Amino acid sequence: MTTFLGQIAFLGQGRMGVPMARRLEQAGHKVTTWRRGSGVSAAEAVDGAELVITMLSDPAAVREVLTAALPGLRPGATVVEMSTIGPEAVRELRALLPAGVGLVDAPVLGSVGPAAEGTLTVLAGGDVSGCREVLSVFGSVRELGPLGAGAAMKIAVMSAIVPAQVLLAETFAYGEAHGVDRGALIDVLSGTPLGTLAERLRVPSDETRYSLAHATKDLELGAWEGASTAPSMIGAARARLQEARAAGLGERDLTAIAEHVAEHVGGGPAPRAVPLNLSTIPATNGFYSHAVRVGDMLYVSGQAAFDEHGNIVGEGSMTAQAEHVFQVISRILADQGATFDDVAFLRTYLTDMDKRVEYGQVRRKYITGTPPASTTVEVSKLFMPGLLLEVDLIVALRPGGR
């Protein structure tokens, strides 16, 4: 019987959330579950809870739900963030939450089966003294250090596991092109350190245990500035997954990457235009993609200063809006292994040309070398009232890599 007697609010009832919440109930905990569309607000769901657990799809979803939950969070409560969102997003959550509300990051290793069995590995960052017993219901708990350490460890681990499965998918395609029987190849690989992963790809899973879209998101979260200086295996794997997601395989299990690679590497046409929509920047309205990659060229849609809720960032300030825009562009470039040195063309729309000096001061912080071709024009208004600028660009990527 458990000794934690407080109320737990579990926000998120997706593939992982349902069995994890059920484990808590089976362990004797008092649990309130919440999901979008339930008719109950997030604030109502967390009202009175001592522990609030989030298991959601991406950083934007976590920020949205916890922002909505803020009015209901009690002083002294602890939020345990168990989604895969990366350390930067964890730091943003700490700034979002009141000082009197604790925060632990505790993403997990494992899929739906281990979630139901209680055999997940919990990667915890921050002070877990008040929730260690609850986390142990899900499996083994690894205490990794300060806040953000668990999120960073999860991205680091997935940056090895996911590309390895893409590599094996390409290995299978090579084998098939040269008359190598896939079953025999997997049998041989079973005697190597890659054996377990190879077995997962033997027959693509009909059940979605770890979706291809989530795997893509995890690698997108792993894009970091230091990785953009040279081509990387992670970047190549990320591009493969983005192609597969664009081809409609996002809700399939990650093992579907094997059939996608077999079709395209084996002679079928790969998508010429690959839409890119990163989970680390505010989502689009569904009528455009943030960027589209065609071969070794990247076309970036007009970026403007608004957050994930559609609110203007830095209203009235050209400097603040320009900083936000260039930060978003930086993330898009990093995802594709590029820097501002790779920008071939940049176009800026200003609603007030008299503020071009303020804009130029920010631009020079990011574009420090020989400037790209560019155009700056004044327009009467942009698509959202309050926006002062919008920037689109064309980027020449490194041939064949990131």
N, C-alpha and C positions, 0 to 999 in steps of 0.2 A: 504494500500500500504506500502511496506517495506521502511525503511530509510537506510538500508545497501545497498550501490550502487556498491560495488566492485564485482569482478569476483570470482566465487566459482568453484573449481575443485572438483568433487566427484569421488573418485577412488574406484571402486568396484560396480558391477551391478549384484549382486546375488539376492537371495530371498528378503533380506531386503533393499539392495541398490537401486533397481529399484523404489519401492514406495517412499522411502525417497527422492531420487533425484527429483521425480515427485512432491512431496510436495513443495520442494524449488521452482521449476519452477512455480507452481500454485500460490505461494506467491509473484511472481514477481521478483525473483532473476535471475541473469544471471549465468547459470550453464553449465559447461562443464563436461560431463560424460566420464568415461574411464573404460574399462574392458580389461582383457587379450585377446589377439588375435584380437584386433580391428584394428591393423595395425598402430596405433599411439603409440609412446613411452610414458611412464609415465612422462618423462621430458617435452615432448611437451604438454601433457595434463595440467600440472600445470603452464606452462609458463604464466606469467602475473597475476596469481591468487593471490588475497589477502588472501583467505581462502581455505585451502586444507583439505577435509574431506576424511578419509579412513574408509571403511566398508568392511573388508576382513575376510578371514576364520580363521586365526590363527596367532600367533606371527611371524612365519617364513615368511608367506605371506606379512605381514605388513613391516617387515624389508626389504624384497626383493624389494617390490614396492617402498618404500620410498628411498631406496638406489639408485634405478634407476631414481627416480624423482629429486634427489639432484641437478643435473646441471640446472634444470629448476626453482627451488625454488627462488623466489625473496626475497631480504633482507626485513625484516619487515613483511613477510607473517606469518600466523599462521596455524599450522597443528592441526586439531581436529581429534583425533584418537577415532573412535566410535565402533571399533571391540571389542571383548572380548579377551584380551590378558594377563591380570594380571599385577600387579604393577611392577614386576621385568622387564618385557618387556618394560613397559613405561619408566623406568629409562634408559634402553638401548637405546631407541629411543632418549631421551634427549641428550645422549652422541653422538648419530649419527648425529643429526641435527646441523647445524651451530648455533652459539650463537645468531645471528641476526634473527633467525626464532623461533617464539613462538610455544609452544606445550600445548595443553589441552587434557586431557583424558576424554571422555564422552561416555562410553558404555551405552546401553539402556536396559530397561526392557520392554518386550513385543515382539510380533511376527509379522507376515506379516500383519494381519488385522489392529492392532493398528498403524503399520507403515504407512499404506495407509490412515488411518483416522486421523492421527496426535495426537494420544492419548498415545504415548510411555512415559515412564518415563526416563528422561535423567539424568544419574548419573555423575556429572561433578567434575573434579579435576583440580586445577590450576586456573589461572587468566582468567575468562570467560568474562571480561568486553568488549572485542572486538567482541565476537561472541554470547553473550547471546540471542540477538534478533533472530539470525539465528537458534540457537538451539531450541528456543521456537516454531518454526514451526513444530517440530517433536512431541511436547507434553510438559508436565510439566518438568521444569529443577530444579534439586536438586543440589545446590552448596555445596560440601561436604568437601572442604578444599584444601590442597596443591596438587601439581601434584602427581598423582598416587592414590589419595583417591577415585576417581570414579571407577578405575579399581579394587581396593581392595574391594570396596562395592559390585560391580557386582559379583565377585567370591564368596564373603561371602553369598550373597542372593541365588545364584545358588547352593551353597553347602547345603542349606536347602531345596530348592524347588525340585531339581532333586532327591536326595535320598528319599524324601517323596513319589515321584511317583513310585520309585522302591519298596519301602516298601508296597505301596498299591497294586502293581502288585503281590507281594508275599502274601499279605493278600487275594487277590482274589483266588490265587492258593490254599491256605489253605481252603478257603470256599468251593471251588468246590470239593476238596478232601473229604470234610465232608458233602456234600449234601446241601450246602448253595447256594441259588439262587443268582447269581451275581447282578441282578437288584434289588432284595430286599436288598442285602447288601449295595449297593450304596444308595438306598433310606434311609436306616438307617444312613449311614455315612453323608448324606446330612445335617443332623441336628447337625453335629459336625464341629469343625474347619477344618477338612479334606474334607468337602463336595465339595468344588469347584474343588479340585484336583481329587477327586473320579469321579466326573462327566466327567472330561476330558478323563478318562480311560474307560468310559462306552462302547464306541465304538471307537476303534482305528481310528484315522483320516486318510483318504485316501490322504489328502493334507498334504504335509510336511511343517508344520509351524515352527517347531524347531526340526531339525534333531537329530536323536539318536547319530550320529557321533559328532555333535557339543556339545550335552549334555555331552558326554564322554570326549571331549576335555576340556570342562569347569571344570569338576571334576578333570581332570589330572592337570590343571593349579592350582587347589586348594590344590595339594599335597605340604605340607610344612614340614620343619624339625621337628617342635614341635609336629606334628601329628603322628610321626613314633614310639613314645614310647609305644603305647598301641593300641590294636585293635580299629577300629573306624567304625561307621555306614557309614561315607562317603567313606571309603576305600572299604567296602563291596559292596556299591552301585556302586562304580567305577568298581569293578571287574565284577559285573553283566552286566554293560553296555559294558565293553570290550568284554565279551563273546558274547553279542548280535551283536556287531559290527563285530566281527570275524565270526559270523554266516551269515553275509551278510545283516544285517538290518541297516547299517549305514546311508543310504539315506532315510530311512523311518522316519516318525514322531516319536518323543520320546514315544508317546502313544503305539507304537508297542512293548514296553518292556513288556506290559501285556501279549501278546500272546506268547512272547519268554519265559517268566517265567512259564506260564501255561504249555507249552510243556515240559520244562525241569524239573521244580519242580514237575510237575504232573506225572512224570514217564518216560518222554523221555530222551534220552541221551544228556547231556551237552557236549560241546566240551572238549576233554581231554587236548588238547594243545591250549592255548589262546595266540595269538600273541599280543605283546604290542609295540606300536609305539607312543611315547609321542610327543605332539606338542611343548614341551619346549626344545627339542633337535633337531639338524639337521636331516632332513628326510633321509631315506635310499634311495638307488638307485632302490628300488623295487624288488631286488633279495634276500632280507633277512629282518627279523624284528629285532629291537634292542634287544628284549628279548621275551621269551616264558615262560608262566607259565603253569606248569603241577602239578595240586594238590597244595601242599604246597612247591613245589620246583620252583625256578626261574633260567632259563638258559639265561645268558646275552651274546649276541654276542660280538665279538671283537670290542672294542671302540678305536677310533683313534682321533687325533687332527685335525679335519677339521670343517669349519663352514658351514652355510646353503647354501653357494654358492659353496661349494666344494673346498674352498681355505684352505691351510695349516695354522693352528694356531701355532705361535711360531716357525717358520721355523728355523732350525739350533740349537734350544735350547731344550735339554732334559727336563730341569726344567719346561719351559713354556708348552711343550706338555703334560708332565705328569700331571701338574695342570689341564689342560683342560680335559684330559681323566677322572681324578678322580672327577671333578666337574660334568661331564655328568653321570658317574656312580652313584654319589650321588643323582641325580634327579631320575634316574631309581629306585634306592632303596627306596627313599622317596615315590614314587608313589605307591609302594606296601607295605608301612608301615614298611620297613626294614631299618637297618643301616649297617655299615661295620662290626659290631659285629656279624651279621647274615651270613656273607660270609663263605661258607664252603670250597671253592676251588678257587684259583686265578692263572691264567696263563698269563705270560708276554712274549711278543716277542720283543727283542731289536735288532736293526740293528748294534749296537756297544756295546759289553759287557763292554768296558772300561768306558762307561757312566752309569754303573749300580749304582754307588755311588750317582750320581745326582738323578737318578730315585728313589733310596731307601730313600733319604731324603724327597722327596715328599710323597712317599707311607706311611712313618711313621707318617706323619701329619694326615692321614685319618685312618689308621689301628693302633690304639693305644693300644689295649688290646692284648690278646693272639693271635698270628697270625694264619691265616687259613692255611690249606694245600696249597702249591703253587709250581709252576714250573716256572723257568725263563730260556729262551733259546735265543741264538743268531741266527738271520736269515740274509740272504744276502740282502733281500729287502722285503718291504711290498707292498700292492696293489696300493699305490699312491706314486710316487717319492717325497721324502722330509719328509715322515713320519719316525720317529725314534723309535716309539713303538706302540704296540697294546696290549690291555688287555681284556681277557674274564674271566668270573667267573660263579660259581654256588652258589646259595644262598638258605639257608633253611629258609623259611618263617614261621611265627607263625601259627600254625594249625588253620584253619578255619577263620582266621581274617587277619587284617593288622597291 
